[in-house]
Every structure is written in C-alpha cells, then in structure tokens.
C-alpha cells in the first residue's frame, strides 16, 4: 500500500504541527518553565508551581557553618624572583567561593604566567587554569571555584632573573613558593 503525499496535505500537516506546538507552548511550557500563564490553564493544573522561581534550587547545598566558615581576611605583599630559564609557583590555600583581589607586576619585562588551582586532596595532577598570558603586570579579583591550592606559575624564558611584586588581599592562607 503506497500513499501519495501531496503538497496540499504536507502544508496541512505542517500547519497542524505548528498550531499544536503553539498550544503546548502557551498551556504547558510557559507556565511550567517561566511562570507565564496567558491561558490560565497552567495555574489550574499546577504547572506554575514548577517554575524555577517557585522551586528551591536543588543545586545549592546548605552546609554546616563549620564547613563554610571563610578564612579571615588577609593582606599580603611579597617579592618573588624567577630565575633565568626557570619557573616558580606561588600559592594560597582557599576555601570554595573564597575571594581574593590581586595585583602583580614584573620589574624586568613581560613574563609568562598561569593563574590556576588544584583541588584539595586530588592526587591525579589535575589543575584548572583561570588566566594564561605573557604580560608585565596584571590585577583583578578571583573567586575560588573549589577548595584547594590556588595561585600563579611564572615562567622566565629570558637569560636574566625577573622580579615580581605580588600584592593580595582576601580570604586565604599563604602557602608560598612551591
């Protein structure tokens, strides 16, 4: 049995599908996802209660105070010398969501750097880079995405030592050179 689909029947099917999609959008999707209920049907069948602003966010964990206590506010300034042809790391222990503001500058030219973090207790060698550049200075703020060791790796590709002045403030404990 073979059916012939004509252009007229194809247009009718397409329009029917479009009308059905608009009805589903107006009566089901908008009330459930966005708390927009132009027909009133969503409220009658309880879909507006499903909208994200009406539901507690299950992705936000509420932790006991002892686990979310921020490290006291710190402020530090240090001079780091990166030997010619070598690299050094300078790190800070930070809790998840702890904040830090920083400013550093090289006194002898541009230097490669990688601002990154390593999760506490990780033994795989994993790290996450946040900024990678070759510049003479940088400043900004940083929020730790996870508890662990966060800081800079500077690599000196020149034939002379490079001195860096690093100033920080925020919620951290200095780990120092690594």
N, C-alpha and C positions, 0 to 999 in steps of 0.2 A: 504494500500500500504506500503510495507516494503522494505527499501533499505539496501542492504548489503554493508558495508564499508570494503574494502579490505585493506591490509597493503600497497599495492602499491598506492591506492588512498589517504590513510592517509599521506603517505610520500609526495605525490604531493601537497596536501593541506598545509602541514606544510612548505614545501619549498616555495610555493606561498605566504604564510603569511609572511615568513621571508624576501623574496625579497621585498614585499610591505612595510614592516617595515623599511628596509634599504633605500628605495626610499623616504619615508616620512621623515626619519631622515636627509638624505642628502639635500633634497629640501625644507623642511619646518622647522623642529625643530632646526637644527644647525644655519641657518640664523636668525631665529627669536629670539632664546634664547642666542646665543653665538657670533653672528656676524661672523660666519664661513660659507662661501658660496662656496663650492667646485664646484658646477654646474653652478653658475651664475644666476640661476632661482630666488633665494631669493631676489637678488638686483632688478631684472626685475619686480617682483611683489610687491616690497616694504617691504619685511619681515625683511631685515637687519636694517631698521629704528626702529624696535620694540625691538632690543637687548637692555638689561639693560644699557649698557654704552652709548647708544644713546638716552635714555629717562630720563627726570628729575625724580629723586626719589620722588614719591608722599608721602612717609612716613616721609620725613624730613620737619618739619614745620619751616617756617621762621617767627619768632616772632618779634614784635617791640622791639627796643633797650631797652626800659624801662622795659620790662619783662625778658630780658635775661641778664641784667647787673649783673655781678658777684659781690659778696660781696668782699670788699677789702681784700687783702692778710693779714692773721693774723698769729701770732705765740704765742703759749702759753705753759706753763708748770704748772702742778698742782699736789698736793699730795692728794690722795683720800684714806681715811681709811674705810675699810669694816669691820663692827663689826662682832664678832664671831657669827656664825649661822644665818647671815643675808645677804641680797643682797642690792646693791645700783646701780643706773643708773647715768651715766654722759653723757650729751647730747649736741649736736651742731645743730643749725638751718642752713640748707644748701639748696641752690637752686639746681634744677635739673642740672646735669652734673658738679656741683662744685667739686673741688678736695681737698683732704686732705692727708697729709702724717702724720704718727703717729708712736710713739714708747711708749710702756709702759712696766714696769717691777714690779714684786712683790718683796718686800724686805723680805718676810717671807714664801716663798714656793708657790707651784702651786695653782692656783685658777681657778674656772670655769668662763668662760666669753662668752658673746654672743654679737658680733658686729651686730647691726641691725638698721633698720629705720622704721619710721611711717610716712605715707603721711600727709601733711598739711591738716587740716580740716576734716580728717577721724574720724568718731565717732563710728566705728564698733569694734575698738580694733585691727584692722589688723596691723601686722608688718611683715617685711621681714628680715630674718636673713641672714647675709653675711658670718660670721665666728662663729663657735661654737667649743670651745676646753677647755681643762683644762691644763694650762701651767704656767710657771713662768714669761714669757715675750713674747712680740710679737711686730713686726714692719712691716710696709708696707705702701701702698697707697690705696686710696679709692676714687671712683667717685660716687657721689650720683645718683641713678637711677631715683629719683623723688624728688620734693621739699618737705621738711619736716624736722623732727627731727631725727637725726642720732647719734649713739653713742654706749656706752658699758653698759651692765649689768654684774656686777661681783657678784658672789655668793660665800660666805665664808662658807664652811662646817666644818671648824675647830673650836676649842674651844678658839682660840685667835684671836684678830684683825689682819687683813692683810693690810699693807700699800702698795699702788700702786703709782708709779710716772709715770704720763702721760705727754708726750710732743707731741704737734701737730703744724702743720703749714698748711695753705691753705686758701680756700675761705669759711669761715663760720663765724657764730656769736655764742659765748659760751652761752649755756642755763644753764649749770652747773648741779648740783645734782638734781635728780628728785625723 
